[in-house]
Structure formats: structure tokens, C-alpha cells
Amino acid sequence: MLILEGLDSLPDPRLRHGIATWGVFDGVHRGHQKVLAKLTSWAGTSPSVVVTFRRHPAEVLYGRDVPLVV
């Protein structure tokens, strides 16, 4: 696993042809496990990338308190 923070840290050559998913991964429960399994299945030998957020987008954009699954 490679953890990158910010767009400036993207290593373009390695991720140019990868498969990505994004969401609020607030714990790797069964639903997220299915998403990750499908992601790696589709990616095959290409890089698979998960984009997640520190804070839920609804919290940042609308000031709403969003309960997370942890």
C-alpha cells in the first residue's frame, strides 16, 4: 500500500493506467471489502487505488454531522 497526501504527491507514471475507487472508507466492513475485491479484480496487474477523505464531504461542504462506521 502506498499512502499519498495531496495531488502533488501523485507519482504519475505508476498510476497513469490504474483503476481507482473513492469514498469515505470509515472502516473496512463487509461492504467496503466487496468494493476493494471488485477493484483489485478489475485492476488485474494494473495498480489499484483507493481515494478516501479525512472528513466526510457532507461535513466539509454542508457542516452536517455524519456518523461514521468504525
Summary of the structure (lengths in Angstrom):
residues: 70
radius of gyration: 13.7
end to end distance: 20.5
largest distance: 39.9
contacts: 123
relative contact order: 0.21
helix: 39%
strand: 11%
